[in-house]
Amino acid sequence: MTKADIVETIYGKVGFSRKESAEIVDLVFDLMKETLENGEKIKISGFGNFIVREKRSRKGRNPQTGEEIQISARRVLTFKPSQVLRKALNTV
């Protein structure tokens, strides 16, 4: 599913214009992005949690050459699905 698919679904089900639907989707995604950039987590009931985790720098190895390299510290986004979503995915 793409962003355009989400816009079309909102357009078809809610009755907003395509432009209004696109603005709503953009607003929601922008809000989520800003929240995660600030290091806050997002909890959507019945869906799951988006959490930003800090990873420390560490030593790694280039698989082609075997040379040791330093992997820099970074922030990663993780998603943990809710029990409701897990059940829905596993009842096929």
Summary of the structure (lengths in Angstrom):
residues: 92
radius of gyration: 18.9
end to end distance: 19.3
largest distance: 57.7
contacts: 186
relative contact order: 0.12
helix: 43%
strand: 29%
